[in-house]
Amino acid sequence: MSKKPAKETITRAQIEEQTAAFLKSGGSVEYVGKGKSGQFAATGPKQVNAKGS
């Protein structure tokens, strides 16, 4: 059996540094209301073909 690779941990300070660098470089943060997704479907739902043409 192979072992899972060790999970890399990131500290709060690292997240704050990365966020500050992102915002300083012109990035922006969009706040999304609770219960809503920040993503949108570019296309409608995919239809499943049970026969598998």
C-alpha distances in whole Angstrom, upper triangle without the diagonal:
4,7,10,13,15,18,21,24,27,31,34,36,33,34,38,38,36,38,41,41,40,43,45,44,46,43,44,42,43,43,42,44,42,41,41,38,39,38,40,39,41,41,41,39,37,38,36,37,36,37,35,38
4,7,9,12,15,18,21,24,28,31,33,30,31,34,34,33,35,38,37,37,40,42,41,42,40,41,39,41,41,40,42,40,39,39,36,36,35,38,37,39,39,40,38,36,37,35,37,36,37,35,38
4,6,9,12,15,18,21,24,27,29,27,28,31,32,30,32,35,35,34,38,39,39,40,38,39,37,38,38,38,40,38,37,37,35,35,34,37,37,38,39,40,37,36,38,36,38,37,39,36,39
4,6,8,12,15,18,21,24,26,24,24,28,28,27,29,32,31,31,34,36,35,37,34,35,33,35,35,34,36,34,33,33,31,31,30,33,33,35,36,37,34,33,35,34,36,35,37,35,38
4,6,9,12,15,19,22,24,21,22,25,25,24,26,29,28,28,31,33,32,34,32,33,32,33,33,33,35,34,33,33,31,30,30,33,33,34,36,37,35,34,37,35,37,37,39,37,39
4,6,9,13,16,19,21,18,19,23,23,22,24,27,27,27,30,32,31,33,31,32,30,32,32,32,34,33,33,33,30,30,30,33,34,35,37,38,36,36,38,37,40,40,42,39,42
4,6,10,13,16,18,16,16,20,20,19,21,24,24,24,27,29,28,30,28,28,27,28,28,29,30,29,29,29,27,26,27,30,31,33,34,36,34,34,36,36,38,38,41,38,41
4,7,10,13,15,12,13,17,17,16,18,21,21,21,24,25,25,27,25,26,25,27,27,28,30,29,29,29,27,26,26,30,31,33,35,36,35,35,38,37,40,41,43,40,43
4,7,10,12,10,11,14,15,14,16,19,19,20,22,24,25,26,24,25,23,25,25,26,28,27,28,28,26,25,26,30,31,33,36,37,36,36,39,39,42,42,45,43,45
4,7,8,6,7,10,11,11,13,15,16,16,19,21,21,23,21,22,20,23,23,24,26,25,27,27,25,24,25,29,31,32,35,36,36,36,39,39,42,43,46,44,46
4,5,5,6,9,10,11,12,14,16,17,19,20,21,23,21,22,20,23,23,24,26,25,27,27,26,25,26,30,33,34,37,38,38,39,42,42,45,46,49,47,49
4,5,5,6,9,10,10,12,14,15,16,18,20,22,19,19,18,20,20,22,24,23,25,25,24,23,25,29,32,33,36,38,37,39,42,42,46,47,50,48,50
4,5,5,6,9,10,10,12,14,15,16,18,20,19,19,18,21,22,24,26,26,28,28,27,25,27,31,34,35,38,40,40,41,45,45,48,50,52,50,52
4,5,5,6,8,10,11,12,14,15,17,19,17,18,18,21,21,23,26,26,28,27,26,24,26,29,32,33,36,38,38,39,42,43,46,47,50,47,50
4,5,5,6,9,10,10,12,14,15,17,15,15,14,17,18,20,22,22,24,24,22,20,22,26,28,30,33,35,35,36,39,40,43,45,48,45,47
4,6,5,6,9,10,11,12,14,16,14,14,14,17,17,20,22,23,25,25,23,21,24,27,30,31,35,37,37,38,42,43,46,48,50,48,50
4,5,5,6,9,10,10,12,15,14,15,15,19,20,22,25,26,28,27,26,23,25,29,31,32,36,38,38,40,43,44,47,49,52,49,51
4,5,5,6,9,10,11,13,11,13,13,16,18,21,23,24,26,25,23,21,22,26,28,29,32,35,35,36,40,41,44,46,48,46,47
4,5,5,6,8,10,11,9,10,10,13,15,17,20,21,24,23,21,18,20,24,27,27,31,33,34,35,39,40,43,45,48,45,47
4,5,5,6,9,10,9,11,11,15,17,20,23,24,27,25,24,21,23,26,30,30,34,36,37,38,42,43,47,49,51,49,51
4,6,5,6,9,9,11,13,16,19,22,25,26,28,27,25,22,24,27,29,30,33,36,37,38,42,43,46,48,51,48,50
4,5,5,7,5,8,10,13,16,19,22,24,26,24,22,18,20,23,26,26,30,32,33,35,38,40,43,45,47,45,46
4,5,5,5,6,8,12,14,18,21,23,25,23,22,19,21,23,26,27,30,33,34,36,40,41,45,47,49,47,48
4,5,7,9,12,15,18,21,24,27,29,27,26,22,24,27,30,30,33,36,37,39,43,44,48,50,52,50,51
4,6,9,12,16,19,22,25,27,30,27,25,22,23,25,28,28,31,34,36,37,41,43,46,48,50,48,49
4,7,10,13,16,19,23,25,28,25,23,20,21,23,26,26,29,32,34,36,39,41,44,47,49,47,48
4,7,10,13,16,20,22,24,22,20,16,17,20,23,23,26,29,31,32,36,38,41,44,46,44,45
4,7,10,13,16,19,21,19,17,14,16,18,21,22,25,28,29,31,35,37,40,43,46,43,45
4,6,10,13,15,18,16,14,11,14,16,20,21,24,26,28,30,34,35,39,41,44,42,44
4,6,10,13,15,12,12,8,11,14,17,19,22,24,25,28,31,33,37,39,42,40,42
4,7,9,12,10,10,8,12,15,18,20,23,24,25,28,32,34,37,39,42,41,43
4,7,8,7,7,6,10,12,16,18,21,21,22,25,29,31,34,36,39,38,40
4,6,6,8,9,12,14,17,20,22,23,23,26,29,31,35,37,40,39,41
4,6,8,10,13,15,18,22,23,23,23,26,29,31,34,36,39,38,41
4,7,10,12,14,16,20,21,20,20,23,26,27,31,32,36,35,38
4,7,9,10,13,16,18,18,18,21,24,26,29,31,34,34,36
4,5,7,10,13,16,16,16,19,22,24,27,29,32,31,33
4,7,10,13,16,16,17,20,23,25,29,31,34,33,34
4,7,9,12,13,14,16,20,22,26,28,31,29,31
4,6,9,10,11,14,18,20,24,26,29,28,29
4,5,7,8,11,14,17,20,23,26,24,25
4,7,10,11,15,18,20,24,26,24,25
4,7,8,11,14,17,21,23,21,22
4,6,9,12,15,18,21,20,21
4,6,9,13,15,18,17,19
4,6,9,12,15,14,15
4,6,9,12,12,13
4,6,9,9,11
4,6,6,8
4,6,8
4,6
4
